[in-house]
Structures are given as structure tokens and as C-alpha cells.
Amino acid sequence: MNIPNKLLVLTITLIGALSIAGCGKTEDKGPTPEAKTTVGTEIDDGAITTKVKSALLADADVKSFDIKVETRKGEVQLSGFVDNQTQIDRAIAVAKGVEGVKKVDNKMSIKVVETTVGEKIDDGVVTTKVKAALLGDSSIKSSDLSVVTRDGVVQLSGFVDNQTQIDRATEVARGVEGVMNVINETSIKK
């Protein structure tokens, strides 16, 4: 199947999934709690994340390889390590300029010193260990978390259900060998 046909099949599948998701009828029973994330919202958030990442990559001043992008209900969270405040300011401005972005939450940190290749490898190992530890803890929705390590400092970001999950993620990360400190920049889902 050629690429245009694959795109057509994907588009039809997504339209079908969205129409099925929107077919349910509910009775009016007064005020309802805030709606959960829907398939459509998830798709929109994924598209926004992709657009923001692309915009950051296209901006020569940002160098977005060290910036993680997460989106929930149009709110974009930027995290990771950058060289200076100018890069933070520019990344926020770029993200705000993307269609569909309702709010930008800055969780980026400035790098303290330049690392060596050996330290980068060690940081990669620490990141992998922290991700594995978070996956192994059933009380944390670790698929909603990003982990970045710089000079042994682990930064956690993303969206979780409650403060207990934030606290537990910090505790789990601190217990991993090689972790010097944990900066927990996660947010509670709204």
C-alpha cells in the first residue's frame, strides 16, 4: 500500500474512532464533574505536542533536543535542561505561538556546567534505572512521566493524578543508585 493510501486509511480510522467516541447520549442530571480526557482530546494533545516539538526544532535559538514537551488538554509543559534563561524565554514564546496551545507551563532548568561524554553516559544509565523503578511501582502512572538526568540530578515532569503520586515518584527516584538529587516538576491532572 502506498503512502497516500495509508494516510487515507489512517484518516478514516481516526474519524471512525472519533465518531464512535462521540455517539453516547447522557441524561441531564444537573452539574457533572469535569470530563475525563477523551479520544479526541488525546489526539488533539498529541498533535499539539508534535507541533510544539517541530516548532522548537525549527528554532535555531532553542536547540530543543534537551527539552521535553508534554500536553494535557491544551496545556503544554516544557521540561529539561537548557543553557540559559534566553533559551527558556524563547522556548516558551515558540510554544505559545503554536495553534491549540492554551497555556505553557515552564519546568525547564538551566544547566550548571558542561558535562563530559562519560557523565552523559552515566546520566543515561541513571535515567534508564529511574524509568525502570517508576515502571515497577504500581502506585505511579509512570507512562505519564518524563525523566531527564543531568550530572546525577534527575528531573521528573509530566502529569499525574494526585500529590501522593508526585511524592511517591520523588521517593522512588531518590532510591535509585547514582541519583544525586531529584527535581520533581510534575503537575496534577486537571
Phi and psi in degrees as a GROMACS rama.xvg file:
@    title "Ramachandran Plot"
@    xaxis  label "Phi"
@    yaxis  label "Psi"
@TYPE xy
-79.1291  169.491  ASN-2
-60.8873  -46.2783  ILE-3
-58.9629  -38.7117  PRO-4
-67.2527  -38.7751  ASN-5
-63.1372  -41.6111  LYS-6
-64.735  -38.7253  LEU-7
-63.3511  -45.9731  LEU-8
-61.6641  -43.8298  VAL-9
-62.1936  -43.8011  LEU-10
-62.079  -46.2372  THR-11
-63.0883  -41.1973  ILE-12
-61.8336  -45.4056  THR-13
-64.2963  -41.6949  LEU-14
-62.5806  -41.8453  ILE-15
-62.6725  -44.4905  GLY-16
-63.3903  -41.2876  ALA-17
-66.9302  -38.9919  LEU-18
-70.0083  -36.5085  SER-19
-65.9078  -42.7102  ILE-20
-62.192  -30.075  ALA-21
-93.6686  4.86096  GLY-22
-83.7223  -17.0423  CYS-23
-67.5603  138.276  GLY-24
-109.144  144.196  LYS-25
-126.819  151.538  THR-26
-81.8385  150.888  GLU-27
-78.7429  110.301  ASP-28
-118.524  32.334  LYS-29
85.6762  -159.885  GLY-30
-62.5458  140.461  PRO-31
-116.204  154.209  THR-32
-65.7897  163.248  PRO-33
-55.6688  137.598  GLU-34
-64.4085  145.099  ALA-35
-72.7658  166.51  LYS-36
-66.5999  131.782  THR-37
-100.16  171.578  THR-38
-58.005  -43.0855  VAL-39
-61.9607  -42.2402  GLY-40
-63.9136  -41.9038  THR-41
-61.043  -42.2694  GLU-42
-66.1725  -45.4193  ILE-43
-59.5766  -45.1973  ASP-44
-62.4428  -39.7897  ASP-45
-64.3776  -39.788  GLY-46
-66.5  -41.1781  ALA-47
-63.3964  -44.518  ILE-48
-57.4977  -45.6131  THR-49
-62.7077  -43.7103  THR-50
-63.6355  -41.8387  LYS-51
-65.9975  -44.752  VAL-52
-59.6412  -43.3239  LYS-53
-62.9799  -43.2489  SER-54
-64.2659  -39.3753  ALA-55
-67.633  -40.0339  LEU-56
-64.636  -34.5426  LEU-57
-76.339  -14.6209  ALA-58
-92.9515  114.149  ASP-59
-64.0216  -25.8309  ALA-60
-79.3607  -17.2199  ASP-61
-92.6218  -44.7178  VAL-62
55.743  67.6369  LYS-63
-73.6928  4.71097  SER-64
-61.2747  -25.6972  PHE-65
-97.1242  7.50018  ASP-66
-110.279  125.831  ILE-67
-91.9644  142.35  LYS-68
-123.261  126.793  VAL-69
-132.783  144.502  GLU-70
-131.77  137.538  THR-71
-141.879  117.074  ARG-72
52.0703  41.8392  LYS-73
84.0596  -8.19192  GLY-74
-89.0155  121.408  GLU-75
-99.3705  130.181  VAL-76
-110.489  122.823  GLN-77
-104.744  128.831  LEU-78
-141.768  170.689  SER-79
120.171  -166.649  GLY-80
-118.396  134.318  PHE-81
-128.007  169.987  VAL-82
-76.638  -32.4494  ASP-83
-160.058  172.818  ASN-84
-64.4351  -32.2522  GLN-85
-60.4142  -41.4131  THR-86
-65.0751  -38.4401  GLN-87
-61.3493  -50.6456  ILE-88
-60.1446  -42.4612  ASP-89
-67.2263  -42.6346  ARG-90
-61.2378  -41.0687  ALA-91
-63.5731  -44.8662  ILE-92
-62.7401  -42.6263  ALA-93
-62.335  -46.9211  VAL-94
-62.6249  -42.1542  ALA-95
-62.9602  -26.6198  LYS-96
-80.3197  -3.0881  GLY-97
-86.1172  132.923  VAL-98
-58.9026  132.886  GLU-99
97.7657  -13.6033  GLY-100
-78.5173  120.484  VAL-101
-91.7617  -33.2615  LYS-102
-156.774  149.237  LYS-103
-120.139  126.028  VAL-104
-107.006  114.353  ASP-105
-85.8091  115.486  ASN-106
-122.837  19.9304  LYS-107
-79.4133  150.257  MET-108
-123.051  152.242  SER-109
-87.8549  133.277  ILE-110
-63.5273  140.572  LYS-111
-84.3025  -54.6493  VAL-112
-138.164  162.199  VAL-113
-73.3961  138.354  GLU-114
-101.362  158.806  THR-115
-89.2964  170.16  THR-116
-60.4629  -41.7913  VAL-117
-61.1653  -40.5932  GLY-118
-67.7868  -36.6397  GLU-119
-64.5078  -39.5575  LYS-120
-65.1182  -45.7009  ILE-121
-59.2458  -41.8466  ASP-122
-63.2952  -37.3877  ASP-123
-63.7499  -39.4594  GLY-124
-65.7164  -43.8613  VAL-125
-62.0531  -44.3123  VAL-126
-57.6852  -45.3593  THR-127
-62.4674  -43.2985  THR-128
-63.7423  -41.2149  LYS-129
-65.6732  -44.474  VAL-130
-59.3243  -42.6654  LYS-131
-64.1133  -42.0804  ALA-132
-64.3891  -40.2193  ALA-133
-66.6355  -40.6613  LEU-134
-62.6872  -33.2457  LEU-135
-77.148  -8.36334  GLY-136
-102.208  111.63  ASP-137
-70.7304  -13.8064  SER-138
-84.672  -4.42155  SER-139
-116.32  134.455  ILE-140
-85.5553  76.8847  LYS-141
-69.2878  -16.0329  SER-142
-69.1837  -16.8698  SER-143
-94.765  7.36248  ASP-144
-114.403  144.735  LEU-145
-110.256  146.061  SER-146
-126.459  127.563  VAL-147
-131.269  136.985  VAL-148
-122.443  137.012  THR-149
-141.269  116.658  ARG-150
54.2311  39.512  ASP-151
81.4792  -4.32769  GLY-152
-93.3291  120.545  VAL-153
-96.2142  129.519  VAL-154
-110.961  123.865  GLN-155
-103.527  136.66  LEU-156
-147.072  165.949  SER-157
128.373  -160.798  GLY-158
-126.406  133.198  PHE-159
-129.718  173.607  VAL-160
-78.3577  -32.0119  ASP-161
-159.612  173.403  ASN-162
-64.293  -32.5431  GLN-163
-59.577  -40.8764  THR-164
-67.7225  -36.3021  GLN-165
-62.0779  -49.1623  ILE-166
-62.9579  -41.8752  ASP-167
-66.5372  -40.6105  ARG-168
-61.1346  -41.7487  ALA-169
-61.8652  -45.8369  THR-170
-61.5751  -45.0279  GLU-171
-63.7253  -46.3573  VAL-172
-62.0771  -41.5754  ALA-173
-62.8597  -27.5796  ARG-174
-79.7926  -3.06199  GLY-175
-86.1042  134.459  VAL-176
-60.515  133.379  GLU-177
97.3317  -10.8039  GLY-178
-81.741  119.985  VAL-179
-87.687  -36.6307  MET-180
-159.243  159.502  ASN-181
-126.616  128.04  VAL-182
-108.972  111.818  ILE-183
-99.5849  108.147  ASN-184
-107.71  19.5923  GLU-185
-70.1361  156.763  THR-186
-123.306  153.404  SER-187
-84.0922  133.455  ILE-188
-59.0863  141.634  LYS-189
